[in-house]
């Protein structure tokens, strides 16, 4: 067997352009954001170095920040909670549907749609019954009038209404990922397990889930990090209102940076968000690496 021998300088010549592009698009903006978080700056005029004052205000004096962090983390928890549901749906499709590709594609459709379209669609569904809101009209017709709400203007339920829309939109996305992972499990493994008396849910517990852990981890990371960066759907449907009841970290950062013209303070929020994403990724990878070692 002939082995292609390439010098280190040749490898570096091919890797360096991509590395420079990656550093320029990822690490440089992060460093600029960290530096901007140390400034009192409106984004246009003269800046003033204030050290850690923005971070001190962020952590101790901002009444909107910590509630927005809590909502963001709840967003992430709800998003991760749908991954087992997506795995279950993928297992059902793989086992009971002879040609599941059409259904998988149908479930994936909401992901393709623009967030603006989805937001406007669900705003119409959540409207009061007098304004043609389908959800409230259905509740009225089946005798559950007491369950009707102003879904997007009631602070007690507005955030949960957004959670549901996000789950609806991305269930098909994670179902497709899990379905692809299940399809890559060799059929011989299931046949051997069936001979030993393991089939149905037992086979899923001892074969499907353990062998699909790397794919499961991908969905968890994507769901968690994507939820931490949730912005567009919140802005389209509520804009962070009413009275900051649906503000998440990214919308609070946007409001501070571009509406209140506190660009330095908004950069401090962005720095916190980046750190939170990095910590979450490390923790998730650590947990799933231990699971992979346990089951392999």
C-alpha positions as CSV (number, residue, x, y, z in Angstrom):
1,X,0.0,0.0,0.0
2,X,1.4,3.3,-1.1
3,X,1.3,6.1,1.6
4,X,1.2,9.6,0.3
5,X,3.9,11.5,2.1
6,X,3.3,15.3,2.4
7,X,5.5,17.8,4.2
8,X,4.2,19.7,7.2
9,X,4.7,23.0,5.2
10,X,2.4,21.7,2.5
11,X,-0.3,20.7,5.0
12,X,0.1,24.2,6.6
13,X,-0.3,25.9,3.3
14,X,-3.6,24.2,2.7
15,X,-4.9,24.6,6.3
16,X,-3.8,28.2,6.9
17,X,-6.3,30.0,4.6
18,X,-9.3,28.2,6.3
19,X,-7.7,28.8,9.7
20,X,-7.3,32.5,9.1
21,X,-10.9,32.8,7.8
22,X,-12.2,30.9,10.8
23,X,-10.2,33.0,13.3
24,X,-11.3,36.2,11.5
25,X,-15.0,35.2,11.6
26,X,-15.2,33.6,15.0
27,X,-12.4,34.6,17.4
28,X,-11.7,38.1,16.4
29,X,-15.4,39.2,16.8
30,X,-15.4,37.6,20.2
31,X,-12.3,39.4,21.3
32,X,-13.7,42.7,19.9
33,X,-16.9,42.1,21.8
34,X,-15.0,41.4,25.1
35,X,-13.0,44.7,24.6
36,X,-16.2,46.7,23.8
37,X,-17.7,45.4,27.0
38,X,-15.1,47.3,28.9
39,X,-16.1,50.6,27.3
40,X,-18.8,53.2,28.0
41,X,-19.8,53.6,24.3
42,X,-22.9,54.3,22.3
43,X,-21.4,52.6,19.2
44,X,-20.9,55.9,17.3
45,X,-19.2,58.6,19.3
46,X,-16.1,58.7,21.6
47,X,-15.7,55.7,23.9
48,X,-14.6,55.7,27.5
49,X,-12.8,52.9,29.2
50,X,-14.7,51.8,32.3
51,X,-13.1,48.5,33.1
52,X,-15.5,45.9,34.6
53,X,-18.3,48.5,35.4
54,X,-20.5,47.1,32.7
55,X,-20.2,43.6,34.0
56,X,-20.8,44.8,37.6
57,X,-24.0,46.5,36.4
58,X,-25.0,43.5,34.4
59,X,-24.7,41.1,37.3
60,X,-25.9,43.2,40.2
61,X,-27.9,46.2,39.1
62,X,-29.9,45.2,36.0
63,X,-33.4,44.1,36.9
64,X,-34.0,42.7,33.4
65,X,-30.9,40.6,33.0
66,X,-31.3,37.7,35.4
67,X,-34.9,37.1,34.5
68,X,-33.9,37.0,30.9
69,X,-31.2,34.5,31.7
70,X,-33.7,32.3,33.5
71,X,-36.1,32.4,30.5
72,X,-33.2,31.6,28.1
73,X,-32.2,28.6,30.2
74,X,-35.8,27.5,30.4
75,X,-35.9,27.8,26.6
76,X,-32.9,25.5,26.4
77,X,-34.4,23.0,28.8
78,X,-37.7,22.8,26.9
79,X,-35.7,22.4,23.6
80,X,-33.7,19.5,25.0
81,X,-36.8,17.9,26.4
82,X,-38.1,17.4,22.9
83,X,-35.1,15.4,21.8
84,X,-36.4,12.1,23.5
85,X,-39.8,12.8,21.8
86,X,-38.0,13.2,18.4
87,X,-36.1,10.0,19.0
88,X,-39.3,8.1,19.9
89,X,-41.0,9.5,16.7
90,X,-37.9,8.4,14.7
91,X,-38.1,4.9,16.1
92,X,-41.8,4.6,15.3
93,X,-41.2,5.8,11.7
94,X,-38.2,3.4,11.3
95,X,-40.1,0.4,12.6
96,X,-43.8,0.8,11.5
97,X,-43.7,2.9,8.3
98,X,-42.5,1.1,5.2
99,X,-41.6,4.3,3.3
100,X,-41.0,7.0,5.9
101,X,-39.2,9.5,3.8
102,X,-42.3,11.5,3.0
103,X,-43.4,11.8,6.6
104,X,-39.8,12.8,7.7
105,X,-39.8,15.5,5.0
106,X,-43.3,16.7,6.1
107,X,-42.1,17.0,9.7
108,X,-39.1,18.9,8.5
109,X,-41.2,21.5,6.6
110,X,-41.5,24.0,9.5
111,X,-37.7,24.3,9.7
112,X,-37.6,25.4,6.1
113,X,-40.1,28.1,6.6
114,X,-39.0,31.6,7.4
115,X,-39.2,32.5,11.1
116,X,-41.2,35.6,10.1
117,X,-43.8,33.5,8.4
118,X,-44.0,31.1,11.4
119,X,-44.2,34.0,13.9
120,X,-47.0,35.7,12.0
121,X,-48.8,32.4,11.6
122,X,-48.7,31.7,15.3
123,X,-49.6,35.3,16.3
124,X,-52.8,34.8,14.3
125,X,-53.5,31.5,16.0
126,X,-52.9,33.1,19.4
127,X,-55.1,36.1,18.7
128,X,-58.2,36.7,20.9
129,X,-61.3,34.9,19.6
130,X,-62.8,38.3,18.6
131,X,-59.9,38.8,16.3
132,X,-60.1,35.4,14.7
133,X,-57.6,33.6,17.0
134,X,-58.1,29.9,16.1
135,X,-56.9,28.5,19.5
136,X,-59.3,30.6,21.6
137,X,-62.2,29.9,19.2
138,X,-61.6,26.1,19.5
139,X,-61.4,26.4,23.3
140,X,-64.7,28.3,23.2
141,X,-66.4,25.7,21.0
142,X,-65.5,22.7,23.1
143,X,-66.6,24.4,26.3
144,X,-63.2,25.4,27.7
145,X,-63.8,29.2,27.7
146,X,-62.0,29.4,31.0
147,X,-58.8,28.3,29.3
148,X,-58.8,31.1,26.8
149,X,-56.0,33.7,27.2
150,X,-54.4,36.7,25.6
151,X,-51.6,34.3,24.9
152,X,-48.9,36.8,23.8
153,X,-49.9,39.8,26.0
154,X,-50.5,38.0,29.3
155,X,-47.1,37.9,31.1
156,X,-47.9,34.7,32.9
157,X,-48.3,32.6,29.7
158,X,-46.6,34.6,26.9
159,X,-43.2,32.9,27.3
160,X,-44.7,29.4,27.4
161,X,-46.5,30.3,24.2
162,X,-43.2,31.0,22.6
163,X,-41.7,27.8,23.9
164,X,-44.5,25.8,22.3
165,X,-43.9,27.4,18.9
166,X,-40.1,26.7,19.1
167,X,-40.8,23.0,19.9
168,X,-43.3,22.7,17.1
169,X,-40.8,24.3,14.6
170,X,-37.8,22.1,15.5
171,X,-39.3,18.8,16.3
172,X,-39.0,17.7,12.7
173,X,-35.4,18.9,12.5
174,X,-34.4,16.6,15.4
175,X,-36.6,13.8,14.2
176,X,-34.6,13.8,10.9
177,X,-31.3,13.8,12.8
178,X,-32.4,10.9,15.0
179,X,-34.0,9.0,12.1
180,X,-30.7,9.2,10.1
181,X,-28.8,7.8,13.1
182,X,-31.2,4.9,13.5
183,X,-31.0,4.1,9.8
184,X,-27.2,3.7,10.2
185,X,-27.5,1.0,12.8
186,X,-26.8,-2.3,11.1
187,X,-29.9,-4.5,10.8
188,X,-27.8,-7.6,11.7
189,X,-27.6,-6.2,15.3
190,X,-31.4,-6.3,15.7
191,X,-31.7,-9.7,14.1
192,X,-29.1,-11.1,16.5
193,X,-30.9,-9.5,19.4
194,X,-34.3,-10.9,18.2
195,X,-32.8,-14.4,18.4
196,X,-31.8,-13.7,22.0
197,X,-35.3,-12.5,22.8
198,X,-34.7,-8.8,22.7
199,X,-37.2,-7.0,20.4
200,X,-39.5,-4.0,20.5
201,X,-38.9,-1.6,23.4
202,X,-36.3,-3.9,24.9
203,X,-34.3,-3.7,21.7
204,X,-34.7,0.0,21.6
205,X,-33.4,0.4,25.2
206,X,-30.4,-1.9,24.8
207,X,-29.5,-1.3,21.1
208,X,-31.1,1.8,19.5
209,X,-30.4,4.3,22.3
210,X,-26.9,3.2,23.2
211,X,-25.8,3.1,19.6
212,X,-27.5,6.4,18.8
213,X,-25.8,8.3,21.7
214,X,-23.4,10.3,19.4
215,X,-26.3,11.4,17.3
216,X,-28.4,12.2,20.4
217,X,-25.5,14.4,21.6
218,X,-25.5,16.3,18.4
219,X,-29.2,17.1,18.8
220,X,-28.7,18.1,22.4
221,X,-25.9,20.5,21.6
222,X,-27.7,22.0,18.7
223,X,-30.9,22.5,20.7
224,X,-29.2,23.9,23.8
225,X,-26.9,26.3,21.9
226,X,-29.6,27.3,19.5
227,X,-32.0,28.1,22.4
228,X,-29.4,30.2,24.1
229,X,-29.1,32.3,21.0
230,X,-32.9,32.5,20.5
231,X,-33.7,35.9,19.1
232,X,-35.7,36.1,15.8
233,X,-38.9,34.3,16.9
234,X,-39.1,36.4,20.1
235,X,-38.6,39.6,18.2
236,X,-41.2,38.7,15.6
237,X,-43.9,37.6,18.0
238,X,-43.5,39.7,21.1
239,X,-40.5,42.0,20.8
240,X,-39.6,41.0,24.3
241,X,-42.9,42.3,25.8
242,X,-45.2,42.7,27.5
243,X,-43.1,44.6,30.1
244,X,-40.0,42.5,29.4
245,X,-42.0,39.3,30.2
246,X,-40.5,37.5,27.1
247,X,-37.0,39.1,27.0
248,X,-34.2,36.5,26.6
249,X,-30.5,37.3,26.7
250,X,-30.2,38.0,23.0
251,X,-33.2,40.4,22.9
252,X,-32.0,42.2,25.9
253,X,-28.6,42.6,24.3
254,X,-30.3,43.9,21.1
255,X,-32.4,46.4,23.1
256,X,-29.4,47.7,25.1
257,X,-27.1,48.0,22.0
258,X,-29.4,49.5,19.4
259,X,-32.4,50.9,21.1
260,X,-30.9,52.3,24.3
261,X,-27.6,53.0,22.4
262,X,-25.5,51.3,25.1
263,X,-23.2,49.4,22.8
264,X,-20.6,48.8,25.4
265,X,-23.2,47.4,27.8
266,X,-24.7,45.3,25.0
267,X,-21.2,43.9,24.3
268,X,-20.9,42.9,28.0
269,X,-24.2,40.9,27.6
270,X,-22.8,39.3,24.4
271,X,-19.6,38.3,26.2
272,X,-21.7,36.6,29.0
273,X,-23.7,34.8,26.3
274,X,-20.6,33.5,24.6
275,X,-19.2,32.3,27.9
276,X,-22.5,30.6,28.7
277,X,-22.5,28.8,25.4
278,X,-18.9,27.6,25.9
279,X,-19.6,26.3,29.4
280,X,-22.8,24.5,28.2
281,X,-20.9,22.9,25.3
282,X,-18.1,21.6,27.6
283,X,-20.6,20.2,30.2
284,X,-22.7,18.5,27.5
285,X,-19.6,16.9,25.9
286,X,-18.3,15.8,29.2
287,X,-21.7,14.1,30.1
288,X,-22.1,12.4,26.8
289,X,-18.5,11.2,26.6
290,X,-19.0,9.4,29.9
291,X,-22.2,7.9,28.5
292,X,-20.4,6.7,25.4
293,X,-17.7,5.1,27.4
294,X,-20.3,3.4,29.7
295,X,-22.3,1.9,26.8
296,X,-19.3,1.0,24.6
